[in-house]
Amino acid sequence: MRRELEYRKTLGEVRAIDDGSLTGYAATWGVTCDLGDFKETIQRGCFARAIVEKQDVRALFNHNEDNILGRTKSGTLTLAEDKLGLKFSILLAKSPLAQSVREAVMRGDIDGCSFGFRCVRDRWDGDMRTLLDADLFDVGPVTYPAYDQTSVSARSRQSRQVSVRSAGVQRTVREGVYRSPAAAVAVADLDLDRKILTLKLRMLRAM
């Protein structure tokens, strides 16, 4: 049985290089992604088979197939696993789209990326899922890499599975966000600041 197509997002893992390329990490090992109804982490080696098999992976902007930035088949997208995660490098064309994305990354307007995959093998321990082996579909920068913890939980409770039609074939998409430790601390600090501000406003109104 063919498994569903899933998407995950990574925070603060893409940067522009002087040679005109983009590089970053599409996935990081050992970081927990809270999908609301369950949690997930990726084991090192999860994409090793996909790399060895030279799967035809696209680099897309915002997962849009019309916004292609590179491709493994043509050599403009390279993938490798290291001690941190799944690293990618995109040799950008001189096209307006590619240069616009590169400039946005350099300015800091875009600072996250995402990847699409189909799980081949996983392991469950209660509500914790560990991805062990997966086929890769695409990687690339995205405009909205992150949601705060509240909105992530709300999305998972409402409808984590969304039907999408592509080339007449229905597929199911499951989305989530992988937060780096630094990003998780930043979100926690932001939530605390919001709570303090809310409390101060209530005290002023009561005066």
Order of alpha helices (4+ residues) and beta strands (2+ residues): beta-beta-beta-beta-beta-alpha-beta-beta-beta-beta-alpha-beta-beta-alpha-beta-beta-alpha
